[in-house]
């Protein structure tokens, strides 16, 4: 199953929420993202059928290994791109918004180059 940007965003949201609480439900995801219950329900169904998410008998959501891999990748991209944009003078609000868009479309090669540059810059300035 090819995962679209919206699916990546849902996985990243579950990942972020699960770092704050051990129990994440679809309603929590909807509130965090500002989406309706039917939209979240449909997305969770697609993510479950794709093998990215599972839920228990109480309705708590958990990322599968595959889901966690995608979520961690998106989270790392979002975090690093935000920091990079702030470091070059972009205000934080704009950096966060732009990083959210960029994390889904940037190639692995370009992201790795930015990551290497950022790591090198941090080593040189510490």
C-alpha positions, 0 to 999 in steps of 0.5 A: 500500500502506497502511503499518501501524505495524509496517512503519513500525517496520521502516523506522525500524529499517533507517534507524537501523541504516544510519546506523551501518553501510553493510550492514544485513541482515534478521538485524540488523533482527531482533536490534535489534527482538527479532523472530524470523527468520520474522517479519522475513522476512515483513515484508521481503517485504511491504515489498519488494512495497510498494516500501519496501525492496530487497535486493542479491544478498548480502541487504543491505537498502536503503531505496527513496526511498519507504522512506527518506521514511517512515523519516526521518519516523518517526525525526524524530517519535521524536527530537523527541517524546522530547526534548519529553517530556524537556523537560517533565519525563518521565524518558528511558526513559519518554519514549523508550517513549512517543515510540515509541508516539506517533510512529505515531498523532500527526497531521501537524498536531499534530506540526508544532505541537509541532515549531514550539513546540519550535523556538521554545522552543530559539531563546528559550533559546539 
